[in-house]
Amino acid sequence: MTTPSPETPRHPLLDESPLPYGLPDFASIADEDLEPAIRAAIDDHAAEIAAITSNPDPATVENTVVALERSGQALHRVLSVFYGLLGPDATPARLDVDRIVSPLLAAHNSAVMSDPDLYARVDAVLTALEAGDLRVDDETARLVRRHHRDLLRAGAALDEAGRTRLTAIDTRLAELTTQFGENLLASTAELAVPVTDEAELAGLPESMRASLAAAAEEAGRDGWLIPLGLPTVQPISAWLDHAGLRGRVMEASLKRGSTPGHDNTPLVLEIVRLRAERAELLGLRCHADHVLAVETAGTPETARGLLLDVVDAAVTNARGEAKDLLGGEDRDLDPADWAWESERLRAERFSVDDATVRPYFELEAVLKDGVMYSAAELYGLRFEERSDLAGYLPDVRVIEVFDEERSERDAGVGLLLLDYYARPTKRGGAWMTSFRDQSRLLDSRPVVVNVMNLTRPAEGEPTLLTMDEVTTMFHEFGHALHGLLSDVEYPVFSGTSVPRDFVEFPSQVNEMWARRPEMLAHYARHRETGEPIGGELVERMREAERFGEGQATVEYLAAALIDLAWHSLTLEQAREVTDVEEFEAKVLADAGLDVPGIEPRYRSRYFQHVFAGGYSAAYYSYFWAEVLDADAAEWFIERGGLQRSSGDAMRREVLSRGGAIDFLAAYRNLRGAEPDPAALLRRRGLGSSVVGGRETVAAGRP
């Protein structure tokens, strides 16, 4: 895309933004601009690829591999804006655009990545590299191998019939995964639980009641409205004393993705079959083989083995927890009641519940004196609010990030946008994304976003957080740091562009600072008295952290193994599966995870991570990353906790390198040893008969 002359009007999407760091000029972007801009950018990218493949000169690193890396800047710019807006603000107009452009983008991507002429040129460069005829730096060598690998995995070496079928599969999968997400969004909104009798809200703090009343008013309904989040067990259940309402919330949660007009059942089956067919076309046994070949785990067997190794300990703890919660009663615990019973016993045993803790965690204090303070201490960063720059909605904040080690002229690292409050058009969960990625090749600095779904407080009231929400803030900020501190040449390696089972490692490590005593003392102050959180309460919180670990681990393992089971099916096996619930039940029974009272964290019909996100066959990666995280957390503590020297090492070996590294080698360089899985067992208390544990499985999910 040529740069417009001063006389040519600047296109708000296709052209580089004139704002600092290339922040999109959101005020000038209209929904009706999106589809035409995407179509134009697709054509522009196709022309750039054609210029590479038609080049009469012999293939070189510069005219082929680097040219490929430079291509598609306009398309990347447009899509970063489009998808950056679609997740937090999925208006009907944007959903319509998504429905139209998803198959177009899938077809275009397939056409580029399966282009035999492009593959031949990249293959020629790789052949020269492997023969020793090229002398390039390590990152450029990785770039050549990366593009060659990606083209192979996209079917560029297939015959014409194979490439045609692969394009058709990719196009159909784009349609199906888009529809899955739309169905889930619609059914989740449809199934929000109405309450007309205030007596049913017994147990809820007044601030939470006010937010439910506001949700009802926004939806044009009387009384109160309980919106639903992504996981099966809704966090609000821990507060609801009314058993009937807890049951209705659980029933609604389990129905998501299965309501008339929004039923994801046939989509799940077709997605699984098409993914299996795609893998078979590429010469692989199953989709999981295809996915894990480029993950640090390597194979589905390795990932499954990691999960199965802790099943017995997790189930033993969970069954002990159930007995504890029932006080010796001879009955099964209802899944709708587990969170409430657990919160009740936690408060009784440790005198620690959300009502006790939340007044110490006011949003601004957590953000500035906790999240940002830890980043300043570890990495020498400084944060300044830019009220002169506008986010995509009025309540989205823009923060400029500076590196105090750099010269004043070059101190700007990038921009961080914060979008913390729930809205009806925002998809559930929490995540980090970017509008712009760091790259020295493109002279680009990052613009990243942290998104959460906090309940907006009543007018004039502060935003108070649960410990889980505090942990999620630190988690997503860890992803943001990975994007902000990136220092790579090529955009394909920038920031969080790493394997799924490594991308969660920096973010989960960053969670540790939420609970460190020295950090709590710094940011956790009572909103009314200003008193710092007391040492006795911190100690009780630490004791309570092990409470409920069996249940939390079982629900996570169940979801991860359901994901792996679906995507380990061969095409023939996938065609034989017709009953989603029966398939799930068999997976749980075979793994020994059919524990009374515990539902999987996600069931297939609302498993957005794997059927409408990027985690197919890779939901295990949170657990894999936590093995690295638990071990690295011990390393940080051994070195004195919040120390700049430790932050410098983390930045040098991991955060700045993005995808331009051997990931396990980078970890060994940081730690000085192989990761020790025993650290995870020590953290979770799964190696003993102790009931309970840290609820990090539920924290910080994208």
N, C-alpha and C positions, 0 to 999 in steps of 0.2 A: 504494500500500500504506500503510495507516494505521499510525502509530506505536503499538506496544502500550502499554497502560496499565501502571502498576507491578504490577497484579494479574495481568496477562496474561502467560503464559510467553513468553519471547522465542524466536522461531524462529531456529535457528542459520544458516539460509541466506536466508530471505526478509526478515528484519529487519536493520537496521543493527547491525553488531558494536559492542559496547561497548569493545573493546580500542583501544589507541592507534592513531590514523590509520585506524581501521576495519579493522585486520588481522583476517581471518577467524579465528574461534575454532575452529581445526581439530580440537581434541580433542572438540568437541561435535557434529561433523559425521560422520554415518554414511553409507555408500554407499546404504543403503535410503532415505535422505532425499532423494537426488538427483532421481530421476524425478518423485516427487510435487511437489517444490518447483518443478521446471522447468515442469510442467504448470500449477501454480497461478500461477506468474509469467507464463506465456503468457496465461492468462485475464485476469489483472490488467492486463497491457499492452493487450490487445484492448479492455478496458473503457475504458481511458484514451484510446485512439484514437477509440473510439465517442463519448466525451464531447466530443472536439475536433470531430469531423465533424457532430455533431448540435447544436452550439452555434447558437442562432438569431441571435446577434449577427453583424454583418459581420466578416469575417476581418481580424485585425490581427496585427502582429508578436507581441504578447504572447499573445493567446488561440489562436494557431495555430502559429506557427513556434517560439516559445520554449516553448509548451506541448508541442509535439512533442519538443523537445529535453529537456524535463524528464521525459517519459514513459519507462516501461520501466526505472526504476531497480532495481526488485526483480529483473527478468529479467536485467539486466546484472550485478547482484551475484551471482546464482546461477550464471550462465554463466561469469563470471570465475573462480569457485571451481572449477566442474566442469572446464573446459578447462585451468585452471591446474594441476589435479591429474592430468588425463588424460595430458598430455604426459610428465611425469617419472615417473608411477607408474600405468601403464595396467594396472590389475588386471583380471581377468576380469569382475568385477562392473561395473566402470566401462565396459569395452568393451561389455558388454550394454546398459547405459544409453545409451551413445553410439549404438548401432545402433537403439535404439527412438526416441530423441528427435531424431536428426538430421533425419529427414523431417518430424517435427512442427514443428521450428524453421524448416526451409526453407519449409514451407507457411505458417506464421505470418508470417514475414518477407515472403514474397511477397504475402500478403493485405494487410499493412500498406502495403508499398511500391507496390503496384499499385492501391490504393484510389482510385477516381476522385473521390470526395467530398473526400478529404484533398488530393488533387492540385489540385482546383478551388480550395480555400481557399488553399493555398500559392501557386498561380498568381495569385490575386487580390492577394495581398500583393506578389508580385514585380512585377505590373503597376503597382501603385501606386508601388513603389520606382523602377521604370524611368521612370515618368512624372514623377518629382520630387515626388510628393505625400507622401513619407515622408522624415523627417530622422532618420537613425540613424547610429551610429558605424560605422567601417569593418568591425569584426569582425562586427557584427550584419548588415550588408549582405552580407558573405560567407556568413553563416549562411543567410540567405534564399535566396541563389543556390545554395548547396550542397544544401539540401534539395530545391529545385525540380529541380536537375540529377539528384539521386539518384532522385527519383520518376519522372522521365522515363526514365532508364536502366533502371528496374525495370519499365517497361511500363504506368505509370499512365494514359498517354494512349491505350492500345490499346482496341479494342472488347472486349466481354465474351468473345467466343470467343478472342481473342488473349490476354487476361489468364488465362483458364482454362488454355490450353495452356502459357503461361509458368510458371504455378504448378506444373503437372505436370512440366515440365522441371526446375525448381529442386528439386522434391522428389526426383525420380529422381537428379539430380546429387548431392544430399546423400547418398543411399544409396550411390551408386557410389564417391564419394571416400572415404567412411568405410570401405567394404569394401576399397578399394585400400590404405589405410593399415593395416588389420588384416591383409590378406594379406602385406604387406611385413614387418610386425612378426613375423608367425608364420614366414614363410619365412626371414627373417634369423636368427631363433633356431634354426630347424631346421637351417640350413646352417652353423652355427658349426663350425669345423674341429677335429676331435679329433686329438690327437697322443699316441701311446703309447710311442714310441721317443724318449728324450731326446736322442739323437744328432741328431735332425732339428731340434732347437732351437739348434744351433750358431749363434753370432753374437748371440743374445739375452742381454742383461745378466741377472744373477741376479734382480734385482728384477722384471723383466718375466716371467721364468719363474715366479716365485712368484705373480704375479697371475694367470697363465694356469692354474696349478695350483688357485688359489682358485676361479676360474671353473668349472673342471671339478668341483670338490668341490660347489660350489653347485648345479650341474646334475645331481649324482648320478652323475658319470662318473669313470672312472679316468684317470690321466695328466694331460694338459693340454688346455685348450680355448681356441681362438682365436675370440673373438666378432668379428662383422663390423660395420663402421661403414657410413655412408651412401654414400660415394663408391665408384667402381669400384676404384681402386687403394687397397688397404688400407695404412695407414701402416706396419704391422708388417712388410710385405714388404721394406722397406729394411734390416731387421736380419737377415733369414733367409738364412743361407748355404746352406741346403739347397734346391737348385733344384726338387726334386720337391714340397716343401712349399709353396714360392712358387707353383708351378703349381696346387696344390690350393686354395690361398687365392684365387687369381684365378678359378679355375673356379667356386668357391662364390659368390664375389662377383657374377659375371655371371649366375648362375642365379637370383638373388633375384627374387621376383615371378613366377616361372615354374614353380614346383614343383607337383606334383599336389595339388589341393585349395586351392592358394594362387596360382593363375595369374592374373596381372593383364592378360594379353593381351586378352581380350574387354572388360575394363573400360576399357582405354585407348581402344579403338576406339569404344565407346559414349559415353564421356565426350567425346571429340573431336567426334563427330557431334552430340550434344546441345548442346554449346557453340556449334557452327556454326549449328544450327537456331535457337538462342536469339538469336544475333546477327542472323540473317536476319529473324526475327520483329520485331526492333527497327529494321529498315530498314538494317542494316549489311551489309557484304560478308562479314565473318568475325569470329571472336571476338577476334582481335588488334586489329582496328579498335575494338571495344568497350572493350577494356582500356586501350589506349594513348591513347584520347581524353582521359583524365583524368590521364595521366602527364606528366612534364615533357618527355619525348621527343616526344609528340604523335601520332606515326604509326608503324606497323610498319616502314615504309620507312626512316624516320630511324634507328630502333633497329638494323635490319638493316645499314644503311649503316655505322654506327659499328663494328659487329663485322667486317664484310667488309673495311673499310679496313685492318685490322691483320692479316688472314689471311696475306698473302704474307710479311710480315716474321716473323710467328710461325712459319710453316711452315719458312721458310728457316733460322731459328735452330734449330728442332727437328731438322731433318735434319742440321744441323751437329753438334748435340749427340749424335745417335745415332752418327755416325761417330766422334766423340770417345770415346764410351763403348765402342765396339767396337774401338778401337785400330787402325782401318784394315781390319778383317776385312770381307770381302765377303758380308754376310748381313744379314737384317732382325733387329732387336732384338725379342725376345718381350715383349709388354706385361707379363707376369708378372715380368720381370727388370729392367725399366727403373729402378724405384725403387732396387733393390739395387745395380745397376751405378752409378747416379748417386751414391748415398751413398758407395760405395767410392771413386769418383773424386774426389768432393768432399773426403773425408777425406785422400786421397793428395795432392791438389793444394793444398789450403788448410789441411791439418791441423785441420780443423773437422768434427766429426761430432756426432751427438746424444750419444754417450758422453762426448765432451769437454765439451760445453756443458751438459748436464742438471745436473751437480752445482752449477752456479751459479744455477739457477732453482728454488729451493725455494718451494712454493706460498705459504706465509705471507709470505715476504719479497716475492715478486712482488706479492701482493695489497696489503700494507700499505705497503711502501717503494717500490712501483712504481705500481700502478694507482691506489690511493687518494691517494698522495703527489702524483701529477701532477694529479689532480682538485682537491686542496687548493690547489696552487700556482696553477692556472689560474682556478679558480672560487670559491676561498675556502670550501671545504666541509670539514666535520669529520665523522668517522665513529666511532660508539661501538657496540660489540657489546651487544645486549640479551639477556642470558642468561635474563631473566625472561619473555621472549616466545618462544613456540614456533612453529617452522615446521611444515610438513605432514608431515615425517618427522624422526626424531631427528638426522640429520646435516645438516639444512637450518639454516643460520645466519640470524639476524635482526640487521640493522645499522640503527641510527638515524642519519639524515643531518641535519646542521645547517649552516646558512648563517651564517658568522661575521660577516657584514655586518648581519644583522638584530638586532633587540633580543632580549634574552634570553627574553622572554615569547613571542616569535614566531619563534624561531630554527629550530624544527623544520621541515625540508623534507619528510621522508617516511621510509619504511622501504625497505630493500633486503634481499631474501632471496637467499642464495647456496646453490645446489644443484650441487655440482661433480662428484660421483662417479657413475660408471656403475652401473646396476642392471639386472637382466633385464627389468623392466617399464618402463624408460625408453626413449623413442624416441631414435634416434641423432642426432648433431649437437650443436649449441650454439645457444641462443636466449635472447632476453629476452621476458618477458611481464609482465602486470600483474594484480594482484588488485583494484586500485583506481586510478582515473585522477584527475589534478588537474583541478579546475574551480572557478572562483569562483562560478558560478551555483549549484552544488550544495554549496559550502563543503567541497570534498573535496581532500585531499592524497594524493599518490601512494604506492602500495605496489607496488614492482616486483621482478622476480625475474630473476636471471642463472642459466642452466642450462648445464652442460657435461657431458661424459662422460669424465672423467679415470679412469684405471685406479687403483683403490684400492691403496695399497702394502701390503706385508706388515706384520703387527702390529709396531709399534714403529719402523717405517721412515718417513722423511719422504717427502712427495709431491714428486717431482722432475719438472719439466716440460721438454718440448722447446721450441725457439724458436717453433714453429708453435702450440703450446698457449699459450705466453705471449702471442703475438699475438692469439689468439682471446679470451683473457681481457680484453685491452685493448679488443678489438672489441666484445664484448658489453657491457662497461662503458660504452662510448660510447652504445649504445642505452639503457642504464640512465640515463645522464645526460640524454638527450633526454626521458625520462619524468619524472625527478626535478626537472629545472629548468623544466618547463613552467609557464607563467603565462598561462593563457587564461581567458576567461569561459565558453566553451561546451565541454562534454565531447567533442563531435564533432571538435574541433580539438586535443584534448589530446595532448601528447607526441609519440609516434611515429605519430600518425594523419595521415600524409602519404603522398604517392604512393610506390609501390614503388621507383621509380628515384631517389627523394630520401632515403628512409628509411635507406639504407645510407651516405649521405654523412657524417653525424656519427660513426657508428661506425668507418668506415674512416679518417677523420681521426684518431680517437683511437688507432688502431694505431701511428701514427708515433712515439708516445712510448715504445713498447716497444723501439725500436732506436736512439733518440737516445743518443749517447755519454754525455751528462751524466746521463741517466736510468739507463743501464746501470751507471754508476759508483755510483749511489745504491742500487740494489736487487739487483744481481747479485753475490752473494758465495758463495764456495765453501762448501758445507754442512759440510765437515770442518775446513778451515783458517780459515774466516772471511775469507779474503783477497778483496778486490774483484776483479772480472774485469779482467784485464790489458789494457792498451792494444793490445798486439800481437795478442791473441786477438780483441779487438773489431774491429781492422782486418782480420783474416782473415775474420771473420764478415761484415764489410761487403763484402769482395771476393767471398765465397761467395754473397752475396744475389742476385747476378746469374746464378748458376749454375742452369741448368734452367728458365729463364724461357720458352723456346720451347715445351717440352713442357707446362708448366703452363698456358700461354696457349692452346695448341691444344686441350687436353682441355676447358678451360672454354668456348672458342668453339664447340666441337662440341656441347656440351650446350645452350648458349644458342640456337644455330641450329636444333637439333632441336625445341626448345620453340617457337620462332617459326614453324617450318615446319608443325608440327601445327596450330597455332592461327591460321594464315593461310589454311587451307583453307576454301573455300566449302562449303556443305552438300552440294552435288552432288559436289564433289571428295572430301569426307570419306567419303561413302558408297562411293566407288570403292576406297578403301584397305582392304585385307584382310590384308596381311602387314606386321607391325610392323618386323621386321628389314630387310626389303626397303626400306621407307620410310626408315628411318634411314640405310641404306647410300647411297641416292640423295641424301639431303640432304648427307651428308658428301662424296660424290664431286662433286656440283655446286658445293660451296663450296671444293673443293680441300683438304679436311681429312681425307681418308682416308690418313693418314700411318702407314706401318707401325710397329708398336710402341706406338702411342698409342690408347687407348680413350677415348671421351667420358667426362667426369667422371661423368655419369649417363646410363644408357640408360633408355628409356621405362618399362619394367616396374618399375623401382625409382626413378623420378624423382619422389620424394615432393614436392618443392617445387611441381611444376606439376600433379600429378594427385591430391594429397591435402593440398595446402597453398594458400597464397594467391598463388603466383607464376606462374600460367598466363599465357603470353605475356609474362612479365616477368622471366624469369631473366637477361635481358640487363642488368637494372638494376644488378647488382653492378659491371659494367664501366662503365656510364654514371656511377654514383656515384663510381667511382674516377677518372674524368676530373676531377670536382670536387675529390675528395680530394687527388689529386696536385698540383693547382694550389694548393689551399689550404695544403697542407703546405709548399710553397715560400714562401707568404705568412707562415706562422708562423716559418719559419727566417729570412726576411728581417727580421722584427721581433724577432729575438733568441731564438727558441725558446720556452721555458717562461716566458712573461711574462703577468702578471695582466691587463695592458691588452688583450692579444690574446684571452685567455679571456673578458674582459668583452664584447668585441666579438662573439665567437662566441655567447656566451649571449644578448646583446641581439638580434642579428639572426636567429639560427637556433634555438638550443636552447629558449629561452623561448616562442617563437612558435608551435610546433607546426605545425598545418595552417592557421593563420589568416594566411597570407602568400602573396604571389606568389613562388614558390620561386626562380626564376632571378633575380628582382629582389632577393630577400634575399641571394643569393650575390653579386650585383654590389655590393650595399651593404657586404657584408663585405670583399670582395676589392678593390673599387674598380675593377674591370674585368671583362670577360667571362672565363669559364673558358678556359684555354689547353690544348687537347688535347696539345700538344707536351710538356707536363709529364709526362703519362703515359708517352709514348714515352721520355722521358729516364729516368724511374724504372725502366722495364722493360728498357731497353737494346735495344728492338726497332728502333730506327732505325739500328742498326749491325750489323756481322757478329760482334759479341762474343757468345760462347756463354754463355748462362745468364741468371739474373735472380732477382728477388725472388719468393718463393712465396706472395704474398698472395692469389692466386686461391683457394687451398685453405684460407685462414684465415677463421675467424669466420663460417661458414655457419650460418643458422638451422635 
